[in-house]
């Protein structure tokens, strides 16, 4: 696991406006800080060197999921999907990023009170962006284990949303795996079916068919997951089946991967000291990853609709009518 040294943002969207990051603060009695009663999002923007342009990937889809996550917590966020996309563009322009970045919107309760509840609270949104490259050093092959922790079921905390408190489960899973010498872990549900990684969706290739757990098996409804399903079907011409996966099926896979905004596409090459396929990144994952990075950087005309440009095109004096 790579410990990324973060550079603090210069600005933050906070209390309805963009302010210096140092001014975006809440007190230690903040309700969400104390009880996990909030939701967050995670999206990336990718820099295209040829066009000198920063593209936010699937911004509207991410903010639609973000607002759905707040609905699960009975929050009434004072921003629409389109407004949040606009705020993101404004924030990225203020930061003047010329590299890949990670964007973190956060819905939180501003109240400083004692008492667990969701009703009668002041709902707010903040957002920051930071330079962000690969999230792991060994993205050519990840060694995972099956966690002893079970994924939080939907009837306890909805896994399909990015609920802050639920990520204590992910933290327990990730640290257990790391301290045992693995890069990450795969997580089962209460019925023994595979859900996902500590914080990433899962795909495997078996006998020419790509298989991924369904959204009803306590997984996050991942935007990257949806992207890969589309690309595998439409560009690679392969079948994708969404169904429950047993633990031992994973050991017999020819190829496997974890995916998400953070990890992007991470080949899984060993599970519980067993090689997956040849034990190296295979042709399927290699081709899919190359395709994915062309799409997110705005290099694929067919999927350009997923890319929101941040910077306005440069206008020459001649174009402005100035001689």
C-alpha positions in Angstrom: 0.0 0.0 0.0 1.3 3.4 -1.0 1.2 6.1 1.6 0.6 9.2 -0.5 1.8 12.5 0.9 -1.0 14.9 0.3 -0.6 18.5 -0.7 -3.2 20.6 1.0 -5.6 22.5 -1.2 -5.4 26.3 -1.6 -9.2 26.7 -1.7 -12.3 25.0 -0.6 -16.0 25.4 -1.3 -17.5 26.0 2.1 -20.7 27.7 3.4 -21.8 28.4 -0.2 -18.6 30.0 -1.5 -15.0 29.4 -2.4 -12.7 30.4 0.4 -9.1 29.9 1.3 -8.7 26.3 2.6 -7.6 27.5 6.0 -11.0 29.1 6.5 -13.0 25.9 5.9 -13.3 24.6 9.4 -15.8 23.0 11.7 -15.7 22.6 15.5 -14.9 19.4 17.3 -18.5 19.0 18.4 -19.6 18.9 14.8 -22.4 16.3 14.4 -21.0 14.5 11.4 -17.5 14.4 13.0 -18.9 12.8 16.1 -21.5 10.4 14.6 -20.6 9.8 10.9 -23.9 11.3 9.8 -22.8 12.5 6.4 -22.0 11.4 2.9 -19.1 12.0 0.5 -18.2 11.6 -3.1 -15.0 11.0 -5.0 -14.3 11.9 -8.6 -11.3 12.6 -10.7 -10.3 15.1 -13.3 -7.6 14.1 -15.8 -5.2 16.4 -17.6 -5.0 16.0 -21.4 -1.5 17.3 -22.4 -2.3 17.4 -26.1 -5.3 19.7 -25.6 -3.9 21.5 -22.5 -7.3 20.7 -20.9 -8.5 19.3 -17.6 -11.5 16.9 -18.0 -13.7 16.0 -15.1 -14.8 12.4 -15.6 -18.6 11.7 -15.4 -19.2 14.7 -13.2 -23.0 14.5 -13.5 -23.1 10.8 -12.7 -20.9 11.3 -9.6 -23.0 14.2 -8.3 -26.2 12.3 -8.9 -24.9 9.5 -6.8 -23.7 12.0 -4.2 -27.1 13.5 -3.9 -28.7 10.0 -3.7 -26.3 9.2 -0.8 -27.6 12.3 1.0 -31.2 11.2 0.4 -30.4 7.9 2.1 -29.5 10.0 5.2 -32.7 12.2 4.9 -30.5 15.2 4.2 -31.8 18.2 2.2 -28.7 19.5 0.5 -29.2 23.1 -0.8 -27.6 22.4 -4.2 -28.6 20.7 -7.4 -26.6 18.3 -9.6 -25.9 21.0 -12.2 -24.9 23.5 -9.5 -22.4 21.1 -8.0 -20.8 20.5 -11.4 -20.5 24.3 -11.8 -18.9 24.6 -8.4 -16.4 21.9 -9.3 -15.4 23.7 -12.4 -15.0 27.0 -10.5 -13.0 25.4 -7.8 -10.6 23.7 -10.3 -10.1 26.9 -12.1 -9.3 28.7 -8.9 -6.7 26.0 -8.1 -5.2 26.2 -11.7 -4.5 22.5 -11.8 -2.4 21.2 -14.7 -2.2 17.6 -13.6 -4.6 14.8 -12.6 -6.6 15.7 -9.5 -9.0 14.1 -7.0 -12.2 16.0 -6.0 -13.9 15.4 -2.7 -17.4 16.7 -2.1 -18.7 16.2 1.4 -22.3 16.5 2.8 -22.2 17.1 6.5 -24.4 18.4 9.3 -23.2 21.7 10.6 -24.8 21.4 14.1 -22.6 21.3 17.2 -24.8 19.2 19.4 -24.8 16.0 21.4 -27.5 13.4 20.3 -27.7 10.8 17.5 -30.4 11.6 14.9 -30.8 12.6 11.3 -33.8 14.9 11.5 -33.7 18.6 12.4 -30.1 19.2 11.4 -28.5 21.9 9.2 -27.2 20.1 6.0 -24.2 21.7 4.3 -21.8 20.8 1.4 -18.0 21.4 1.2 -15.6 20.5 -1.6 -11.9 20.3 -2.2 -9.5 19.2 -4.9 -5.9 18.0 -4.7 -3.3 16.7 -7.1 -3.7 12.9 -7.2 -1.9 10.3 -9.2 -2.0 6.5 -8.8 -3.3 5.4 -5.4 -1.0 2.3 -5.1 2.6 1.6 -6.0 1.9 -1.9 -7.2 -0.8 -1.3 -9.8 0.8 -4.0 -12.0 -0.3 -6.7 -9.6 -2.2 -6.6 -6.3 -2.0 -9.4 -3.7 -5.2 -9.6 -1.7 -6.8 -11.9 0.9 -10.3 -12.6 2.0 -11.1 -10.4 5.0 -12.3 -11.8 8.3 -14.6 -8.8 8.5 -18.1 -9.0 6.8 -19.4 -6.2 4.6 -22.0 -4.0 6.3 -25.4 -5.2 5.0 -27.9 -2.8 3.3 -30.3 -3.2 6.2 -27.7 -1.9 8.6 -26.0 0.9 6.6 -26.7 1.2 2.9 -23.6 0.2 1.0 -24.9 1.6 -2.3 -24.2 5.1 -1.0 -21.0 6.6 0.2 -22.0 7.0 3.8 -19.2 8.3 6.0 -19.9 6.1 9.0 -19.9 2.9 6.9 -16.2 3.5 6.0 -15.1 2.4 9.4 -15.9 -1.1 8.0 -13.6 -0.4 5.1 -10.9 0.9 7.4 -11.0 -2.3 9.5 -10.8 -4.4 6.4 -7.9 -2.5 4.8 -5.7 -2.3 7.9 -6.2 -6.0 8.8 -5.1 -6.9 5.3 -2.1 -4.5 5.3 -0.8 -5.6 8.7 -1.0 -9.3 7.5 1.2 -8.4 4.5 -1.4 -8.0 1.8 -2.2 -5.0 -0.4 -5.9 -5.2 0.1 -8.8 -7.6 0.9 -11.9 -9.0 -0.7 -14.9 -8.9 1.4 -17.8 -11.4 1.8 -21.4 -10.6 2.8 -23.3 -12.5 5.5 -24.3 -15.2 3.0 -20.7 -15.8 2.0 -20.9 -14.1 -1.4 -18.2 -11.8 -2.6 -19.1 -8.1 -2.4 -16.1 -5.9 -3.3 -12.7 -4.9 -2.0 -12.1 -2.6 1.0 -13.2 0.3 -1.2 -13.4 -0.9 -4.8 -15.6 -3.0 -7.0 -14.6 -6.4 -8.3 -14.5 -8.0 -11.7 -13.2 -11.4 -12.8 -12.8 -13.3 -16.1 -13.7 -17.0 -16.2 -13.9 -19.0 -19.4 -14.3 -15.9 -21.5 -17.1 -14.3 -19.5 -16.6 -11.2 -17.3 -18.4 -11.5 -14.0 -19.1 -8.9 -11.3 -21.3 -8.9 -8.2 -24.8 -7.3 -8.6 -25.8 -4.1 -6.9 -28.1 -6.1 -4.6 -25.1 -7.9 -3.0 -24.2 -5.0 -0.7 -21.8 -3.2 -3.0 -21.3 0.5 -3.8 -23.0 1.4 -7.1 -19.7 2.4 -8.6 -19.4 4.9 -11.4 -16.1 3.2 -12.6 -17.9 -0.2 -12.4 -20.7 1.1 -14.7 -18.0 2.6 -17.0 -16.2 -0.7 -17.3 -19.4 -2.7 -18.0 -20.1 -0.3 -20.9 -16.6 -0.5 -22.3 -16.3 -4.3 -22.0 -19.6 -4.8 -23.8 -19.4 -2.1 -26.4 -15.6 -1.9 -27.1 -14.3 -5.3 -26.3 -17.4 -7.2 -27.4 -17.4 -9.4 -24.3 -20.2 -10.7 -22.2 -20.6 -9.2 -18.7 -22.7 -11.1 -16.2 -23.8 -9.5 -12.9 -24.4 -12.3 -10.4 -23.3 -13.5 -7.0 -19.8 -14.9 -6.7 -18.6 -17.6 -4.3 -15.2 -17.4 -2.6 -13.7 -20.4 -4.4 -14.7 -19.1 -7.8 -12.2 -16.3 -7.4 -9.3 -18.7 -6.9 -10.2 -20.2 -10.3 -10.4 -17.0 -12.3 -8.2 -16.4 -15.3 -7.9 -12.6 -14.5 -9.4 -10.3 -11.9 -9.4 -6.6 -11.1 -10.5 -4.0 -8.5 -11.8 -0.7 -9.8 -13.0 2.6 -8.5 -12.3 6.3 -8.7 -9.4 5.9 -6.3 -7.7 2.7 -7.5 -8.8 3.2 -11.1 -8.1 -0.2 -12.6 -6.0 -2.5 -10.3 -5.1 -6.0 -11.5 -5.5 -8.7 -8.9 -2.8 -11.2 -9.5 -2.7 -13.2 -6.3 -5.5 -14.1 -3.8 -4.6 -15.8 -0.5 -1.2 -16.8 -1.8 -2.8 -18.4 -4.9 -1.9 -17.0 -8.4 -4.8 -15.7 -10.5 -4.2 -17.1 -13.9 -0.5 -16.8 -14.7 0.0 -14.6 -11.6 0.7 -11.6 -13.9 -1.5 -8.9 -15.4 -3.3 -10.5 -18.3 -4.4 -9.4 -21.8 -8.0 -8.6 -20.8 -7.1 -6.2 -18.0 -4.2 -4.7 -20.0 -6.5 -3.9 -22.9 -9.3 -2.6 -20.7 -7.0 -0.3 -18.7 -5.6 1.2 -21.9 -9.1 1.8 -23.2 -10.2 3.3 -19.9 -7.4 5.8 -19.6 -8.0 7.0 -23.2 -11.7 7.6 -22.3 -11.1 9.5 -19.0 -8.6 11.8 -20.7 -11.1 12.8 -23.4 -9.3 10.9 -26.2 -12.2 8.8 -27.2 -14.8 10.7 -29.3 -17.5 8.1 -28.7 -17.4 8.8 -24.9 -16.5 12.4 -24.9 -19.9 13.2 -23.4 -18.5 11.8 -20.1 -15.7 14.5 -20.0 -16.5 18.0 -18.7 -13.8 20.5 -19.7 -12.6 22.9 -17.0 -10.7 25.5 -18.9 -12.1 27.9 -21.5 -10.3 27.7 -24.8 -7.7 30.4 -25.4 -8.9 33.2 -27.6 -6.3 34.9 -29.8 -6.4 38.7 -30.3 -7.4 38.1 -33.9 -10.4 36.0 -32.7 -11.4 38.8 -30.4 -11.2 41.3 -33.3 -8.1 43.0 -32.0 -5.4 43.8 -34.6 
